[in-house]
């Protein structure tokens, strides 16, 4: 049972439950006493006035009505009002400046104090200065016990827990009590909105049989399976011929293949007009002449003779090569024979203007020498005369 729930302490006394057992204590403010702080302390009970002066009391104060020319707070002085009383307390209780007048004194109190002798502590908590906290009056001042997440003298400053916090993906930071939260955009989650929610893992509006859910950053969208369109229901079959893909008057035809009443393959084909070909009938046909039966027979016959023709051609080339080699060999042989015959005719010696013709030796004459006839044999006079006259002509020519 909370003993302090009924607020038993009066005059702004503070209630405290006992730790050792049931019950409570009241922490009374200055000037009050009693179980529930219900009684004001009577300072006149201590006889603070001198020389039979009449005493009266108030909250934390007393006053003496002086006579017989007495002065001072306790009527104990004969010269000044600004003196100390019987409790060794100054006229203004050390909370103000005292001014001694002819028949009285005046106290200028400091902040937080009031009364004729500045003896009364002003309760600043009466003005409720603590915005988010509990006010406690102190001597000449007050203090605020702030609620969670508030600070400053009057507990009016909110502690900003979002300071220095960054919420990703345009998330908004919301300040809490010694904490913060990030309000994330749709489709995102996490302490700082850093996690993308996979909406496709749960229930969506996408068709489960004909559609497909595609997760995106912060959301999702519905796509249709092959052969269907119009998401998210995907009720419409894809019409590939709607865009007229077949050119040059080609006819478009749909092609579907089903698996348990669901289209698994969808396509189209084009029936091309004469002279056109290709998937979309956009390429002209290439005309290839087909040979007739006679041309085909002639081609086969030519093909069968081809090896024989090649063999004969090769043999002719070889024969020509052999003949050319023989001819070249013979020409070269004749050339060397002529050179030899010329050397064997004899040497011509020049002595002044006379010349001597050496007779050739018959055995040294070659068959290729034009001066001799291999069939006639050797004719000394005629052949020699021809040779001598020819040699004379050649010598004189020189």
C-alpha positions in Angstrom: 0.0 0.0 0.0 1.3 3.4 -0.9 1.0 5.4 2.3 1.9 8.7 0.5 -0.9 8.3 -2.1 -3.3 10.3 0.0 -0.7 13.2 0.4 -0.8 13.4 4.2 1.9 16.0 4.5 0.6 19.6 4.7 2.2 23.0 4.0 4.2 21.5 1.0 5.8 18.8 3.2 7.4 15.9 1.3 6.0 12.5 2.0 8.4 9.5 2.2 7.5 5.9 2.8 9.4 4.1 5.5 11.9 1.5 4.3 11.8 -0.6 7.5 8.0 -1.2 7.4 4.6 0.4 6.8 4.2 4.0 7.4 5.6 7.4 6.2 7.5 10.4 7.3 6.9 14.1 6.4 9.9 16.2 5.5 8.6 19.6 6.6 9.6 22.9 5.0 11.3 25.5 7.1 8.9 27.0 9.8 6.7 24.0 10.2 6.7 20.9 12.3 4.5 18.0 13.4 3.7 14.5 12.0 2.1 16.0 8.9 3.9 19.4 9.0 0.6 20.9 10.3 2.1 23.2 13.0 4.0 26.5 12.5 7.0 26.8 14.8 6.5 29.5 17.5 9.8 31.3 17.9 8.4 33.4 20.8 8.5 30.3 22.9 12.2 30.9 23.2 11.7 34.4 24.7 13.7 36.3 22.1 12.8 39.8 23.3 14.8 41.9 25.9 13.6 44.2 28.6 10.0 42.8 28.7 9.3 43.7 25.1 6.1 42.0 23.7 6.9 39.1 21.3 4.8 38.1 18.2 5.7 35.4 15.7 5.2 34.4 12.1 6.6 31.9 9.7 10.3 31.5 10.6 10.1 35.0 12.3 9.4 36.9 15.4 9.2 40.6 16.3 9.6 42.4 19.5 7.7 45.6 20.4 10.3 47.7 22.1 9.7 50.3 24.8 11.8 52.6 27.0 13.9 53.7 24.0 15.1 50.2 23.3 16.1 49.4 19.7 17.1 46.4 17.7 15.4 43.1 16.6 15.2 41.9 20.2 15.0 45.4 21.8 18.4 44.8 23.3 20.2 47.9 21.9 20.1 51.5 23.1 21.7 53.0 20.0 20.8 51.3 16.7 18.2 49.1 15.1 20.7 47.2 13.0 22.1 44.9 15.6 21.9 41.2 16.6 19.1 39.7 18.5 19.3 37.2 21.4 19.9 34.4 18.9 22.9 36.2 17.5 20.9 36.8 14.3 21.2 40.1 12.5 18.3 42.4 12.0 17.9 41.3 8.4 18.9 37.7 9.0 21.9 38.1 6.7 19.5 38.1 3.7 19.3 41.8 3.2 20.7 45.2 3.9 19.6 46.9 7.1 19.0 50.7 7.4 18.6 52.2 10.9 16.0 54.9 11.1 14.8 57.1 14.0 12.3 54.8 15.5 12.6 51.7 13.3 14.7 49.8 10.8 14.3 48.8 7.2 15.6 45.6 5.4 16.2 45.5 1.7 15.9 41.7 1.1 17.9 39.6 -1.3 16.2 37.6 -4.1 14.3 34.6 -2.6 13.6 36.3 0.7 10.9 38.5 2.1 9.5 39.8 5.5 10.4 42.8 7.7 13.7 41.1 8.6 14.1 39.1 5.4 13.3 36.1 7.5 10.8 34.4 5.1 12.1 32.2 2.4 10.0 32.8 -0.8 8.7 29.5 -2.2 9.6 29.8 -5.8 7.8 26.5 -6.5 4.5 28.4 -6.1 5.1 29.8 -9.6 5.7 26.3 -11.0 8.9 27.1 -12.8 9.8 23.5 -13.7 8.2 22.7 -17.1 9.0 19.0 -17.2 10.1 18.2 -13.7 9.4 18.4 -10.0 10.2 21.6 -8.1 11.9 21.7 -4.7 12.2 24.9 -2.7 15.5 25.7 -1.2 16.7 28.5 1.1 16.5 31.5 -1.2 16.0 29.5 -4.3 14.7 26.3 -5.9 15.7 23.3 -7.9 14.0 21.2 -10.6 14.2 17.4 -10.7 13.7 16.8 -14.4 11.7 14.1 -16.1 13.4 11.6 -18.3 14.8 13.1 -21.5 14.6 16.8 -20.3 17.3 19.0 -18.8 18.3 22.6 -18.1 17.4 24.7 -15.0 13.6 24.6 -15.6 13.5 21.2 -17.3 12.3 22.9 -20.5 14.9 21.6 -22.9 14.2 18.3 -24.6 17.2 16.0 -25.1 17.5 15.5 -28.8 18.3 11.8 -29.2 18.1 12.2 -33.0 21.1 14.4 -33.0 23.8 12.7 -35.2 21.4 9.9 -36.3 20.9 9.2 -40.0 17.9 7.3 -41.2 18.6 5.8 -44.6 16.3 5.9 -47.7 14.5 9.1 -46.7 13.5 7.7 -43.3 12.5 10.3 -40.6 14.0 10.2 -37.1 11.5 10.5 -34.2 12.9 11.5 -30.8 12.0 9.3 -27.9 12.8 9.1 -24.2 16.6 8.4 -24.1 16.0 6.7 -27.5 14.9 7.3 -31.1 13.1 5.5 -33.9 13.3 5.8 -37.7 10.0 6.0 -39.4 10.7 4.2 -42.7 9.1 4.6 -46.1 6.8 1.9 -47.3 8.6 -1.3 -48.2 11.6 -0.6 -45.8 12.5 -1.6 -42.3 15.4 -1.8 -39.8 16.9 0.3 -37.1 17.9 2.9 -39.8 15.5 1.8 -42.6 18.3 -0.1 -44.3 16.4 -3.3 -45.0 14.2 -3.8 -48.1 11.1 -5.8 -47.3 10.5 -8.6 -49.7 6.8 -8.1 -50.4 6.8 -11.1 -52.7 7.4 -13.5 -49.8 3.9 -12.7 -48.5 0.5 -12.4 -50.1 0.3 -9.9 -53.0 -2.3 -9.0 -55.7 -0.2 -10.8 -58.3 -1.8 -13.8 -59.9 -0.1 -17.0 -58.6 -0.8 -19.1 -61.6 -0.3 -16.7 -64.5 1.7 -13.9 -62.9 5.0 -13.4 -61.1 5.8 -11.0 -58.3 9.0 -9.0 -58.8 10.5 -7.4 -55.7 11.9 -3.9 -56.1 13.6 -1.5 -53.7 10.8 -0.3 -51.3 8.0 -2.1 -53.2 7.1 -4.7 -55.9 5.3 -5.0 -59.1 3.5 -7.8 -60.9 4.6 -9.3 -64.2 2.9 -11.9 -66.3 4.2 -15.3 -67.4 4.9 -16.1 -71.0 1.8 -15.9 -73.0 -0.2 -13.6 -70.7 -0.5 -9.9 -70.1 -2.5 -7.2 -68.3 -1.0 -7.5 -64.7 -1.7 -8.1 -61.9 -4.5 -10.5 -62.9 -2.8 -11.6 -66.2 -6.1 -12.7 -67.5 -5.3 -11.6 -71.0 -3.5 -13.9 -73.4 -0.6 -12.2 -75.2 -1.5 -11.2 -78.7 1.7 -11.2 -80.6 -0.1 -10.5 -83.9 -1.5 -7.3 -82.5 1.6 -5.4 -83.6 1.5 -6.9 -87.1 5.0 -8.4 -87.1 4.6 -10.1 -90.5 5.6 -7.8 -93.3 4.8 -7.8 -97.0 1.2 -9.2 -96.6 2.4 -12.1 -94.5 -0.2 -13.8 -92.3 0.4 -14.0 -88.5 -0.5 -17.1 -86.6 -0.4 -17.7 -82.8 1.4 -20.7 -81.4 0.6 -21.9 -77.9 1.6 -24.8 -75.8 -0.2 -25.7 -72.6 0.6 -27.4 -69.3 -2.5 -28.1 -67.2 -4.4 -25.4 -68.9 -1.6 -22.9 -68.4 0.3 -21.5 -71.3 4.0 -22.4 -70.9 5.2 -21.4 -74.4 3.7 -18.6 -76.5 5.0 -17.5 -79.9 3.9 -16.6 -83.4 4.8 -17.6 -87.0 4.4 -15.8 -90.3 3.0 -17.4 -93.5 4.8 -15.5 -96.1 3.5 -14.3 -99.4 5.1 -15.6 -102.6 8.5 -14.1 -103.1 9.2 -13.4 -99.5 10.8 -15.4 -96.7 12.3 -15.0 -93.1 10.7 -15.0 -89.7 8.8 -11.8 -90.4 8.6 -12.2 -94.2 11.0 -9.3 -94.8 13.6 -11.0 -97.0 13.2 -11.7 -100.7 13.5 -15.3 -101.8 16.7 -16.2 -103.8 15.7 -17.9 -107.1 17.8 -21.0 -107.8 17.4 -22.6 -111.3 16.8 -26.3 -111.1 18.5 -28.3 -114.0 16.4 -30.5 -116.2 16.9 -34.3 -116.7 19.1 -33.9 -119.8 21.4 -31.3 -118.2 21.6 -33.4 -115.1 22.7 -36.5 -117.2 25.2 -34.3 -119.0 26.6 -33.1 -115.8 27.0 -36.6 -114.5 28.7 -37.7 -117.7 31.2 -34.8 -117.5 31.8 -35.6 -113.9 32.7 -39.3 -114.7 35.2 -38.2 -117.4 36.9 -35.7 -115.3 39.6 -38.1 -113.8 40.5 -39.4 -117.3 40.8 -35.8 -118.7 43.1 -34.9 -115.8 45.3 -38.0 -116.4 45.7 -37.3 -120.1 46.5 -33.6 -119.5 49.1 -34.5 -116.9 50.8 -37.1 -119.3 50.9 -34.5 -122.1 52.6 -32.0 -119.8 55.2 -34.6 -118.7 55.9 -35.6 -122.4 56.3 -31.9 -123.4 58.7 -31.4 -120.5 60.8 -34.4 -121.6 60.9 -33.2 -125.2 62.1 -29.8 -124.2 64.8 -31.2 -122.0 66.1 -33.4 -125.0 66.0 -30.5 -127.4 67.9 -28.2 -125.0 70.5 -31.0 -124.4 71.0 -31.5 -128.2 71.4 -27.8 -128.8 74.0 -27.5 -126.0 75.9 -30.5 -127.4 76.0 -29.0 -130.9 77.3 -25.8 -129.5 80.3 -27.4 -127.8 81.0 -29.5 -131.0 81.3 -26.3 -133.1 83.7 -24.8 -130.7 85.9 -27.9 -130.8 85.9 -28.0 -134.6 86.9 -24.4 -134.9 89.9 -25.0 -132.6 90.9 -28.1 -134.6 91.1 -26.2 -138.0 94.6 -25.0 -137.2 96.2 -21.9 -136.0 97.0 -19.0 -138.3 100.3 -17.3 -137.8 100.9 -13.7 -138.8 104.4 -12.9 -140.1 104.6 -9.4 -141.5 101.9 -9.6 -144.3 102.4 -13.3 -145.1 100.2 -15.9 -143.5 100.5 -19.6 -143.1 97.5 -21.9 -143.1 98.0 -25.0 -141.2 96.4 -28.1 -142.8 93.9 -29.7 -140.6 94.4 -33.3 -139.7 91.7 -35.4 -141.2 91.3 -37.5 -138.1 90.4 -34.4 -136.2 87.5 -33.3 -138.4 84.1 -33.8 -136.7 81.0 -34.8 -138.5 79.4 -31.6 -137.6 82.0 -29.5 -139.5 80.3 -28.0 -142.6 83.5 -28.3 -144.7 83.2 -32.1 -144.9 80.7 -34.6 -145.9 80.4 -37.6 -143.7 79.0 -39.6 -146.6 81.7 -38.7 -149.2 84.7 -39.1 -147.0 87.7 -36.8 -147.2 88.3 -34.8 -150.6 91.6 -33.2 -150.2 91.6 -30.8 -153.1 88.1 -29.5 -153.3 87.4 -29.3 -149.6 90.8 -27.9 -148.8 90.5 -25.2 -151.5 87.2 -24.2 -150.1 88.7 -24.0 -146.6 91.8 -22.1 -147.8 89.9 -19.6 -149.8 87.5 -19.1 -146.9 90.3 -18.7 -144.4 92.1 -16.2 -146.8 89.0 -14.2 -146.9 88.6 -14.2 -143.2 92.3 -13.3 -142.7 92.3 -10.5 -145.2 89.2 -9.2 -143.6 91.0 -8.9 -140.4 
